[in-house]
Amino acid sequence: MNDKVDRRIIKSQKVIQSTFLTMLIEDGFDKITVKKITEQADISRKTFYLHYVDKYDLLDTIVNKQLEELGKLCEQKKEKGFIEGTVIWFNYFEQHKAFFSALFISESTVSFRKRLLDLMMDQLSKKINKINPEKDDEILLRFLSMAVLGIVESFTLDQLNASTEQVAKQVGELLAQNISLASH
């Protein structure tokens, strides 16, 4: 019996999340309401509230999943150079472009930006510390992370006229140049 309950819970969460993602991409976060989610998912409000506190909690759950995937991707690419690793990173954003652009254009998703920035800072700090473990590069780290976040945002919002690989390679080159300059 417990197995059935678990499958129903998972099924309900999948329906809610996929409905939410569709609405996020089509309508934007600010226009989504719990009522609209439940109507479109054909579930009761009670079912929604069994799984999530509100639409922000639902968004956090989905963002956590995406950031977890990005973290795993970072682990897989950690032995790569800046350029090759950045190409892998930007390919991920290309594959999930609709999701990320919907988050970037929403006025209500400030926490997403901060968490993505934190992830970028964490990953870049590992690279910087490997090159020069003695130096405190907090300003460089924040500067580079904010720059990459800005490029990722422009990329997902189709504001750049270059291919994924061109953008990624250039970002990787800029990271490598700036980090090597700062380590001297």
LINLINBEL-V527658 format. One record per residue. N is the residue number from 1. SS is DSSP state (@ for helix, = for strand, . for the rest). Layout:
# LINLINBEL-V527658
N_SS, N_SS
This chain:
# LINLINBEL-V527658
1_., 2_@, 3_@, 4_@, 5_@, 6_@, 7_@, 8_@, 9_@, 10_@, 11_@, 12_@, 13_@, 14_@, 15_@, 16_@, 17_@, 18_@, 19_@, 20_@, 21_@, 22_@, 23_@, 24_@, 25_@, 26_@, 27_@, 28_., 29_@, 30_@, 31_@, 32_., 33_., 34_@, 35_@, 36_@, 37_@, 38_@, 39_@, 40_@, 41_@, 42_., 43_., 44_., 45_@, 46_@, 47_@, 48_@, 49_@, 50_@, 51_@, 52_., 53_., 54_., 55_@, 56_@, 57_@, 58_@, 59_@, 60_@, 61_@, 62_@, 63_@, 64_@, 65_@, 66_@, 67_@, 68_@, 69_@, 70_@, 71_@, 72_@, 73_@, 74_@, 75_@, 76_@, 77_@, 78_., 79_., 80_., 81_., 82_@, 83_@, 84_@, 85_@, 86_@, 87_@, 88_@, 89_@, 90_@, 91_@, 92_@, 93_@, 94_@, 95_@, 96_., 97_@, 98_@, 99_@, 100_@, 101_@, 102_@, 103_@, 104_@, 105_@, 106_., 107_., 108_., 109_., 110_@, 111_@, 112_@, 113_@, 114_@, 115_@, 116_@, 117_@, 118_@, 119_@, 120_@, 121_@, 122_@, 123_@, 124_@, 125_@, 126_@, 127_@, 128_@, 129_@, 130_@, 131_@, 132_., 133_., 134_., 135_., 136_., 137_., 138_@, 139_@, 140_@, 141_@, 142_@, 143_@, 144_@, 145_@, 146_@, 147_@, 148_@, 149_@, 150_@, 151_@, 152_@, 153_@, 154_@, 155_@, 156_@, 157_., 158_., 159_., 160_., 161_., 162_., 163_., 164_@, 165_@, 166_@, 167_@, 168_@, 169_@, 170_@, 171_@, 172_@, 173_@, 174_@, 175_@, 176_@, 177_@, 178_@, 179_@, 180_@, 181_@, 182_@, 183_., 184_.
